[in-house]
Amino acid sequence: MKKLINSVETVLKEQIAGLVAAHNELILNEEPLFVTRRTPAGQGKVALMSGGGSGHEPMHCGYIGAGMLDGACPGEIFTSPTPDQMFECGQTIDNGAGVLLLIKNYTGDVLNFETAAELLHANDTQVATLTIDDDVAVKDSLYTAGRRGVANTVIIEKLLGAAAVRGYSLDQCVELGQKINNQGHSLGIALGACTVPAAGKPSFILADNEMEFGVGIHGEPGIERRQFTNLNDTVDAMFHTLIAHGDYQRKLRQWDRAAGDWVETLQSKQALKKGDRVIAMVNNLGSTPLSELYALWSRLAHRCSEFGLHVERQLIGSYCTSLDMQGVSITLVKVDDELLSLWDEPVNTPALRWGC
């Protein structure tokens, strides 16, 4: 294994320090470890906090800034941050209107964020939670109960960031977040595995004519190993799966501030259908060349048009990665005028910036 690191033990500390050193608008808190905006948002704005294991850069610390996150908690590579990180970060970024915790649906993240929510509530901080589960590949996996939370997290962070700036209340942000989560669908494939520094070897081995279909973002294999033929066949299979597996009903836990306890809500995803308007994301999972992403986008745009989806906005690049995995994911999110208006609002973060 050859990686630009000094040691496995110092990877997270050195990489986060470098991010903050490169972006003066960020502040690093070293103990416990979390990152926040240097210039706090105005009083009365809902604060947004996310986080998770490192290795998915620029998610999440790269999305801290005006119009997006107020703070984020990085864990070790592919390992959840701890509740004390989240508690301290939540207290730091609270602007008096409450803190919304954005949680990718992985077991470690869910457990630790839920503990942090209870700690914040006990400390008289208004807190709410939103669990994100957009990966259509699995119902359950080694890492989670239910569908995994992946690249739709980025789109949710952007849209809720704009909503918070507009003055949406904590309850309104939760309601909007549930709507976006239920209208978002993602799927990833890999032609080659990532190498976690602590392991020192790829997480799986593929022959030249094989791919992992429905891969996760923690180096885990997909739902099945398929033959790899070419770009068009791969995109077609991904698009078909995104459409065919859109319907999904499940119970999600969220924090009830009034009761001071957890409640389960029955929520449903609906499959995309002809005439829907969407934001489309073609996401590099690590080491896929940008030229290949654009070729994939060309085929995806064709399939959307052929099916009857209207692509209103698109993102093509590295947004939710898995270290050096050779792979891609596609995210399609149904939108309306409200969501498009929020999408077009200015955002100024290290990894996402427009309208500033």
Buried (B, 14 or more C-beta within 10 A) or exposed (E): EEEEEEEBEEBBBEBBEEBBEEBEBBBBBEEBBBBBBEEBBEEEBBBBBBBBBBBBBBBBBBBBBBBBBBBBBBBBBBBBBBBBBBBBBBBBBBBEBBBBBBBBBBBBBBEBBBBBBBBBBEEEBBBBBBBBBBBBBBBEBEBBEBBBBBBBBBBBBBBBBBBBBEEBBBBBBBEBBBBBBBBBBBBBBBBBBBBBBEBEEBBBEBEEEBBBBBBBBBBBBBBEBBEBEEEBEBBBBBBEBBBEBBEBEBEBBBBBBEEEEEEEEEBEBBBBEEEBBBBBBBBBBBBBEEEBBEBBBBBBBBBBEEBEBEBBBBBBBBBBBBBBBBBBBBBBBBBEEEBBEBBEBEBBBBBBBEEE
